[in-house]
Amino acid sequence: MAYVLFEERLVDLGELAPHVQGVDELADALRDFTPEAASPSCDVPADVIRELARELAAAPTAAVYGRIGSCTVPHGTLASWLVDVLNILTGNLDRPGGALFPLSATDKAPRPAGPGRGFALGRWHSRVSGHPEAKGELPLSALAEEIDTATGEGSPVRALIAVATNPVLSAPDGDRLDKALGSLDFMVSVDPYLNETSRHAHVVLPPPPPSQAPHFDFAFNAFAVHNQVRYTRAAVPWNPAGWRRPRSSHGSCSPPRACTAPPPTPWTPWSSTRHWARPSRTRTRPCTAATRANSPPCSPGTAAPSGGST
């Protein structure tokens, strides 16, 4: 689409012109990315790509918006940048009807004043492959090798806390990570579901049902395209029996306290949909907040299947 904007002389920076550099260099970089060349990769016909570019340029107001979908690909940074490029080339960045910078009720994390990205990269590196850290984090693709590789400096990861995540399905080389998680000395999962990842946990701490918890989005409103704020009250009163609030779950595994791992037991796969849609008809016993990973999720007033331990 950006190629078409240049090819058909549809670029119009508008009020952005004084603030934009490198437009000619961008045109040169796009020279080989014709709609015909891109079509086989994105499975969109070349004539549709051209028409989309023309409609975007001709619209009195328009916005191109990408989020998780444009990030979780091999070239996510480039794809996300090109979303902004399309808005800039059509004069639709930071103007009414276009893509705006939101003013959320809660600000993003504070950062030092002055130019630059405001944070350092590569202050340390992963033990096995030497991946540079970014804002104190390492790529998820390095987790399996950090667990199952004993060679090199330092010690492999032997314990893990997983919060609302299923990297066995979402991380690269999930099969390797699946095996690596099974070798951990201790694992805690804070999750309402028994999934491919939490099944390895020695302790599962399910959070309260959404109906019993209020909700306010601190993060995503700061990246939205509209100014908005919404606080949702809990639909039903808080019932502390059998549940812990997330911060209590996290605190219970922090010094001076410790989570205690029960003996490992076999895991039987369950359907997450079946957990919630149909009650268990097996012999039952009371459910507690820390449910062993071989049991399906349960809630206060219900019971855990007899095959699980608590």
C-alpha positions, 0 to 999 in steps of 0.5 A: 500500500505504501508503494502505491501511495508513492507510485500514484503520487498520493502521498500528502503529509499535510501538517505533518510535513515539517516534522517528517524526515526520510520520505525520499529514502522510504520511497527508495526502500519500497521500490521492490515491494509492489502489490504484485510482489506482496500479494502471494505473501499476504494472500490479498489480490494485488488489485485489492491492495491498490484499491485499499491504498487509493481509498485510504488516500482519498478518504477525508478522514482515515486511520490504520490501526494494528496491535497484537496481530501486527506484532506477533510475526517474525518482522513485528517491529517493521510491520508496526512501524509501517502502520504508522508510515501509512498514517503519516503518508496520508496525513492521518497521524495525530489529527481528528478522524485519524490516528491520535495519541490518546490521553488516558486516565492513567499514564504509561510508566514514567520515563526520564525527560529528554530525547531518546527511547528512555531506556537501555538495551543489552545491559545483560544477556541470556545465559545460553544464546546471549540474547540482549535484555530489553527493559529487563526482559528476555525473549520468550523463545529463550526460556526452553533452552534456559531450562534444559541446557546445563552447559555454559556459565551460571545455572539453568532455570529450575523454578518458574512462576507463570501468570495467566499465560500458555507459552507451550502453545504461543512460544516458538518450539512449544514442544521443547518448552513442554518437555522443559517445563516437565523437568522443573523442580518447582512451578507455580501457575496463577491461572483459571484454566488447566492448559498445556502450560499450567498442567506442569505446575506443582501448585495452581492458584486460580484467581477469582471469577471475573464476576467477583472482581472489579475491572479497570484497564490501566494498560491498553487505554494508553495505546488506544485510538480514542480517549476513553475510560471505564471502570466496571464494578464486580457483578456479584459480591466478593466471596473469599471462600476458596479464592485468593485475590491475585496479589494475595496469591503472589504474596503467598509465594514470596519470602518469608512464605513459600509455596509447598510442592505436593508429590507429582501426580499423573495429568489427564487432559481435559477440555477447558470448555467442558470445565465450565460448561458441565459439572463433574459427575465423579466422586467429589471433595471440597475445592481449595484455592491451590488446586493440583494441576491434574484437576480441572478448574473449580469454583466456590460452592463446587467440588474438584473431581476425585481424580485430583489432589488439593 
